[in-house]
Amino acid sequence: MSQRSIVSLICFASAGAWPSVYAALESALMSPLQAALRDSICGAPAHGAIALLGHCPACWVGSAMLILAGLAALVTSGRPAVMQIQTPA
């Protein structure tokens, strides 16, 4: 496997794990009041974001960015781009 393949594989695996990691970080950084509101029956949700398929927009955006980074690492060539600047004569 090339280095680009390994980097893209890491990005794809991270995209799959991102919702769980985000939920764990959100729970760890939550204040006691937010945790009490989340755990109470009649409390307000910890965030007012709309959930799509059980995940908030931060989960979807984070996963999408990691997938795009993995695709970019997989598709780009290994050689750096060379630019030539032409000056007017």
Residue pairs with C-beta under 8 A, 6 or more apart in sequence:
1 9
2 78
4 73
4 74
4 76
4 78
5 74
7 70
7 73
8 70
8 71
8 73
8 74
9 70
10 70
11 66
11 67
11 69
11 70
11 73
12 66
12 67
12 70
14 66
15 62
15 63
15 64
15 66
15 67
15 70
16 63
18 59
18 62
18 63
18 66
19 55
19 59
19 62
19 63
22 58
22 59
22 62
23 59
26 46
27 35
30 38
30 46
34 46
36 43
37 43
37 44
37 45
37 46
38 45
38 46
47 56
49 56
49 57
49 58
50 56
50 57
52 60
